[in-house]
Structures are given as structure tokens and as C-alpha cells.
């Protein structure tokens, strides 16, 4: 799996080339508020959808 890591005092950026799977999404969600998906837009949208659906559970 090709990847690139950029690490500085404020953040860690990881660039991966892979297929977006359910397990990968769950791994990302495990980082909670510490995670910010920058791209691709499809992944950002999927993470937002999962968090939005979870938030709806608490608003009921």
C-alpha cells in the first residue's frame, strides 16, 4: 500500500492509496474529534454522513 506521512508539532498527515472499506471507515471514526479528513471528497462525505446519523440518535 503506497503511503506518505508528514508529521509536525501540530498535526500528522497521512496520504494513502487504498479502497475505502467499512473497516477503514470504522478505523477513521475511532479517532473521533482528533480526525479531519481533507480528501477525497467522497470520503469526507461518507464520514460526515456517519457522524450525522450518529448525532441524530442523540437528538431523538
N, CA, C and O atoms as a Tinker XYZ file with bonds, in Angstrom:
   240  protein
     1  N      0.842000   -1.166000    0.000000    73     2
     2  CA     0.000000    0.000000    0.000000    64     1     3
     3  C      0.898000    1.243000    0.000000    63     2     4     5
     4  O      1.615000    1.472000    0.974000    81     3
     5  N      0.876000    2.041000   -1.056000    73     3     6
     6  CA     1.663000    3.277000   -1.073000    64     5     7
     7  C      1.129000    4.270000   -0.037000    63     6     8     9
     8  O     -0.083000    4.432000    0.103000    81     7
     9  N      2.022000    4.924000    0.677000    73     7    10
    10  CA     1.589000    5.908000    1.660000    64     9    11
    11  C      2.677000    6.943000    1.865000    63    10    12    13
    12  O      3.833000    6.760000    1.483000    81    11
    13  N      2.259000    8.040000    2.484000    73    11    14
    14  CA     3.191000    9.121000    2.807000    64    13    15
    15  C      2.777000    9.688000    4.151000    63    14    16    17
    16  O      1.586000    9.836000    4.424000    81    15
    17  N      3.744000   10.003000    4.988000    73    15    18
    18  CA     3.486000   10.535000    6.321000    64    17    19
    19  C      4.188000   11.869000    6.466000    63    18    20    21
    20  O      5.382000   11.987000    6.188000    81    19
    21  N      3.436000   12.881000    6.907000    73    19    22
    22  CA     4.004000   14.193000    7.218000    64    21    23
    23  C      3.672000   14.461000    8.676000    63    22    24    25
    24  O      2.500000   14.479000    9.051000    81    23
    25  N      4.678000   14.666000    9.493000    73    23    26
    26  CA     4.493000   14.823000   10.926000    64    25    27
    27  C      5.163000   16.116000   11.373000    63    26    28    29
    28  O      6.361000   16.306000   11.164000    81    27
    29  N      4.379000   17.013000   11.996000    73    27    30
    30  CA     4.964000   18.211000   12.600000    64    29    31
    31  C      4.374000   18.394000   13.995000    63    30    32    33
    32  O      3.688000   17.502000   14.495000    81    31
    33  N      4.627000   19.527000   14.625000    73    31    34
    34  CA     4.196000   19.733000   16.004000    64    33    35
    35  C      2.682000   19.752000   16.176000    63    34    36    37
    36  O      2.180000   19.337000   17.221000    81    35
    37  N      1.943000   20.224000   15.173000    73    35    38
    38  CA     0.505000   20.403000   15.317000    64    37    39
    39  C     -0.348000   19.321000   14.686000    63    38    40    41
    40  O     -1.509000   19.153000   15.058000    81    39
    41  N      0.205000   18.590000   13.747000    73    39    42
    42  CA    -0.628000   17.628000   13.036000    64    41    43
    43  C      0.204000   16.515000   12.413000    63    42    44    45
    44  O      1.421000   16.610000   12.255000    81    43
    45  N     -0.511000   15.469000   12.073000    73    43    46
    46  CA     0.064000   14.367000   11.315000    64    45    47
    47  C     -0.813000   14.188000   10.091000    63    46    48    49
    48  O     -2.028000   14.030000   10.213000    81    47
    49  N     -0.210000   14.213000    8.919000    73    47    50
    50  CA    -0.951000   13.985000    7.674000    64    49    51
    51  C     -0.494000   12.665000    7.087000    63    50    52    53
    52  O      0.698000   12.367000    7.006000    81    51
    53  N     -1.480000   11.890000    6.682000    73    51    54
    54  CA    -1.191000   10.595000    6.078000    64    53    55
    55  C     -1.861000   10.563000    4.717000    63    54    56    57
    56  O     -3.035000   10.906000    4.582000    81    55
    57  N     -1.116000   10.155000    3.726000    73    55    58
    58  CA    -1.659000   10.009000    2.376000    64    57    59
    59  C     -1.600000    8.531000    2.027000    63    58    60    61
    60  O     -0.533000    7.917000    2.040000    81    59
    61  N     -2.772000    7.964000    1.712000    73    59    62
    62  CA    -2.878000    6.543000    1.411000    64    61    63
    63  C     -3.525000    6.336000    0.052000    63    62    64    65
    64  O     -4.343000    7.145000   -0.386000    81    63
    65  N     -3.166000    5.284000   -0.591000    73    63    66
    66  CA    -3.845000    4.880000   -1.815000    64    65    67
    67  C     -4.457000    3.517000   -1.529000    63    66    68    69
    68  O     -3.751000    2.511000   -1.458000    81    67
    69  N     -5.793000    3.490000   -1.363000    73    67    70
    70  CA    -6.479000    2.267000   -0.995000    64    69    71
    71  C     -7.949000    2.343000   -1.347000    63    70    72    73
    72  O     -8.455000    3.399000   -1.729000    81    71
    73  N     -8.626000    1.228000   -1.217000    73    71    74
    74  CA   -10.079000    1.184000   -1.395000    64    73    75
    75  C    -10.723000    1.546000   -0.064000    63    74    76    77
    76  O    -10.281000    1.101000    0.995000    81    75
    77  N    -11.769000    2.356000   -0.130000    73    75    78
    78  CA   -12.483000    2.752000    1.081000    64    77    79
    79  C    -13.435000    1.622000    1.456000    63    78    80    81
    80  O    -14.412000    1.363000    0.754000    81    79
    81  N    -13.146000    0.961000    2.559000    73    79    82
    82  CA   -13.968000   -0.141000    3.038000    64    81    83
    83  C    -14.650000    0.247000    4.342000    63    82    84    85
    84  O    -14.305000    1.256000    4.957000    81    83
    85  N    -15.612000   -0.555000    4.756000    73    83    86
    86  CA   -16.282000   -0.329000    6.033000    64    85    87
    87  C    -15.278000   -0.354000    7.183000    63    86    88    89
    88  O    -15.334000    0.488000    8.079000    81    87
    89  N    -14.363000   -1.317000    7.158000    73    87    90
    90  CA   -13.352000   -1.404000    8.225000    64    89    91
    91  C    -12.472000   -0.163000    8.269000    63    90    92    93
    92  O    -12.119000    0.312000    9.348000    81    91
    93  N    -12.120000    0.361000    7.110000    73    91    94
    94  CA   -11.310000    1.581000    7.073000    64    93    95
    95  C    -12.087000    2.757000    7.648000    63    94    96    97
    96  O    -11.532000    3.556000    8.403000    81    95
    97  N    -13.373000    2.872000    7.297000    73    95    98
    98  CA   -14.206000    3.945000    7.850000    64    97    99
    99  C    -14.288000    3.840000    9.369000    63    98   100   101
   100  O    -14.205000    4.851000   10.066000    81    99
   101  N    -14.450000    2.627000    9.884000    73    99   102
   102  CA   -14.535000    2.437000   11.333000    64   101   103
   103  C    -13.216000    2.802000   12.010000    63   102   104   105
   104  O    -13.211000    3.358000   13.109000    81   103
   105  N    -12.111000    2.491000   11.359000    73   103   106
   106  CA   -10.798000    2.873000   11.897000    64   105   107
   107  C    -10.682000    4.390000   11.974000    63   106   108   109
   108  O    -10.215000    4.927000   12.978000    81   107
   109  N    -11.101000    5.076000   10.929000    73   107   110
   110  CA   -11.060000    6.540000   10.942000    64   109   111
   111  C    -11.953000    7.099000   12.041000    63   110   112   113
   112  O    -11.548000    8.008000   12.766000    81   111
   113  N    -13.164000    6.564000   12.171000    73   111   114
   114  CA   -14.090000    7.058000   13.193000    64   113   115
   115  C    -13.536000    6.858000   14.600000    63   114   116   117
   116  O    -13.897000    7.597000   15.517000    81   115
   117  N    -12.676000    5.878000   14.778000    73   115   118
   118  CA   -12.120000    5.620000   16.110000    64   117   119
   119  C    -11.249000    6.775000   16.607000    63   118   120   121
   120  O    -10.956000    6.857000   17.800000    81   119
   121  N    -10.837000    7.663000   15.709000    73   119   122
   122  CA   -10.034000    8.822000   16.105000    64   121   123
   123  C    -10.898000    9.996000   16.560000    63   122   124   125
   124  O    -10.375000   11.000000   17.044000    81   123
   125  N    -12.217000    9.876000   16.408000    73   123   126
   126  CA   -13.148000   10.875000   16.915000    64   125   127
   127  C    -12.821000   12.281000   16.465000    63   126   128   129
   128  O    -12.522000   12.525000   15.296000    81   127
   129  N    -12.884000   13.205000   17.415000    73   127   130
   130  CA   -12.699000   14.622000   17.088000    64   129   131
   131  C    -11.260000   14.978000   16.723000    63   130   132   133
   132  O    -10.992000   16.100000   16.294000    81   131
   133  N    -10.350000   14.050000   16.887000    73   131   134
   134  CA    -8.955000   14.323000   16.523000    64   133   135
   135  C     -8.713000   14.183000   15.024000    63   134   136   137
   136  O     -7.658000   14.576000   14.526000    81   135
   137  N     -9.687000   13.623000   14.301000    73   135   138
   138  CA    -9.524000   13.357000   12.880000    64   137   139
   139  C    -10.183000   14.426000   12.022000    63   138   140   141
   140  O    -11.294000   14.871000   12.310000    81   139
   141  N     -9.492000   14.832000   10.972000    73   139   142
   142  CA   -10.089000   15.695000    9.950000    64   141   143
   143  C     -9.716000   15.103000    8.591000    63   142   144   145
   144  O     -8.541000   15.036000    8.230000    81   143
   145  N    -10.730000   14.679000    7.850000    73   143   146
   146  CA   -10.500000   14.151000    6.511000    64   145   147
   147  C    -10.423000   15.332000    5.555000    63   146   148   149
   148  O    -11.338000   16.154000    5.509000    81   147
   149  N     -9.357000   15.422000    4.805000    73   147   150
   150  CA    -9.151000   16.522000    3.864000    64   149   151
   151  C     -9.643000   16.140000    2.472000    63   150   152   153
   152  O    -10.305000   16.937000    1.808000    81   151
   153  N     -9.332000   14.958000    2.040000    73   151   154
   154  CA    -9.783000   14.479000    0.739000    64   153   155
   155  C     -9.620000   12.960000    0.713000    63   154   156   157
   156  O     -8.898000   12.410000    1.545000    81   155
   157  N    -10.254000   12.294000   -0.195000    73   155   158
   158  CA   -11.061000   12.769000   -1.307000    64   157   159
   159  C    -12.450000   13.193000   -0.831000    63   158   160   161
   160  O    -12.887000   12.789000    0.247000    81   159
   161  N    -13.142000   14.002000   -1.629000    73   159   162
   162  CA   -14.476000   14.473000   -1.246000    64   161   163
   163  C    -15.452000   13.337000   -0.915000    63   162   164   165
   164  O    -16.298000   13.477000   -0.032000    81   163
   165  N    -15.331000   12.221000   -1.624000    73   163   166
   166  CA   -16.218000   11.075000   -1.368000    64   165   167
   167  C    -16.034000   10.555000    0.066000    63   166   168   169
   168  O    -17.007000   10.213000    0.737000    81   167
   169  N    -14.793000   10.501000    0.522000    73   167   170
   170  CA   -14.515000   10.033000    1.882000    64   169   171
   171  C    -15.003000   11.049000    2.903000    63   170   172   173
   172  O    -15.591000   10.672000    3.917000    81   171
   173  N    -14.767000   12.332000    2.649000    73   171   174
   174  CA   -15.270000   13.381000    3.552000    64   173   175
   175  C    -16.782000   13.270000    3.704000    63   174   176   177
   176  O    -17.313000   13.354000    4.812000    81   175
   177  N    -17.468000   13.080000    2.581000    73   175   178
   178  CA   -18.934000   12.992000    2.584000    64   177   179
   179  C    -19.407000   11.773000    3.375000    63   178   180   181
   180  O    -20.380000   11.862000    4.124000    81   179
   181  N    -18.736000   10.653000    3.218000    73   179   182
   182  CA   -19.116000    9.432000    3.925000    64   181   183
   183  C    -18.898000    9.571000    5.431000    63   182   184   185
   184  O    -19.745000    9.142000    6.215000    81   183
   185  N    -17.783000   10.161000    5.845000    73   183   186
   186  CA   -17.524000   10.389000    7.270000    64   185   187
   187  C    -18.574000   11.341000    7.846000    63   186   188   189
   188  O    -19.096000   11.102000    8.935000    81   187
   189  N    -18.881000   12.407000    7.127000    73   187   190
   190  CA   -19.901000   13.354000    7.581000    64   189   191
   191  C    -21.253000   12.666000    7.731000    63   190   192   193
   192  O    -21.972000   12.911000    8.701000    81   191
   193  N    -21.600000   11.813000    6.782000    73   191   194
   194  CA   -22.874000   11.087000    6.844000    64   193   195
   195  C    -22.927000   10.193000    8.072000    63   194   196   197
   196  O    -23.948000   10.149000    8.758000    81   195
   197  N    -21.851000    9.482000    8.360000    73   195   198
   198  CA   -21.821000    8.598000    9.525000    64   197   199
   199  C    -21.943000    9.383000   10.827000    63   198   200   201
   200  O    -22.688000    8.984000   11.721000    81   199
   201  N    -21.221000   10.493000   10.941000    73   199   202
   202  CA   -21.330000   11.323000   12.147000    64   201   203
   203  C    -22.710000   11.957000   12.275000    63   202   204   205
   204  O    -23.254000   12.044000   13.376000    81   203
   205  N    -23.277000   12.399000   11.157000    73   203   206
   206  CA   -24.621000   12.997000   11.176000    64   205   207
   207  C    -25.660000   11.985000   11.632000    63   206   208   209
   208  O    -26.540000   12.307000   12.430000    81   207
   209  N    -25.558000   10.766000   11.128000    73   207   210
   210  CA   -26.502000    9.722000   11.530000    64   209   211
   211  C    -26.348000    9.383000   13.008000    63   210   212   213
   212  O    -27.342000    9.142000   13.693000    81   211
   213  N    -25.130000    9.362000   13.502000    73   211   214
   214  CA   -24.901000    9.089000   14.924000    64   213   215
   215  C    -25.480000   10.211000   15.777000    63   214   216   217
   216  O    -26.095000    9.949000   16.811000    81   215
   217  N    -25.292000   11.448000   15.356000    73   215   218
   218  CA   -25.811000   12.592000   16.100000    64   217   219
   219  C    -27.334000   12.566000   16.178000    63   218   220   221
   220  O    -27.911000   12.934000   17.201000    81   219
   221  N    -27.986000   12.130000   15.099000    73   219   222
   222  CA   -29.452000   12.034000   15.091000    64   221   223
   223  C    -29.950000   11.098000   16.179000    63   222   224   225
   224  O    -31.033000   11.307000   16.727000    81   223
   225  N    -29.174000   10.068000   16.499000    73   223   226
   226  CA   -29.570000    9.127000   17.547000    64   225   227
   227  C    -29.693000    9.818000   18.905000    63   226   228   229
   228  O    -30.510000    9.415000   19.732000    81   227
   229  N    -28.893000   10.849000   19.137000    73   227   230
   230  CA   -28.909000   11.558000   20.412000    64   229   231
   231  C    -29.930000   12.677000   20.444000    63   230   232   233
   232  O    -30.260000   13.177000   21.519000    81   231
   233  N    -30.436000   13.081000   19.292000    73   231   234
   234  CA   -31.411000   14.158000   19.230000    64   233   235
   235  C    -32.844000   13.653000   19.331000    63   234   236   237
   236  O    -33.783000   14.447000   19.394000    81   235
   237  N    -33.014000   12.342000   19.347000    73   235   238
   238  CA   -34.368000   11.775000   19.426000    64   237   239
   239  C    -34.907000   11.859000   20.816000    63   238   240
   240  O    -36.033000   11.430000   21.069000    81   239
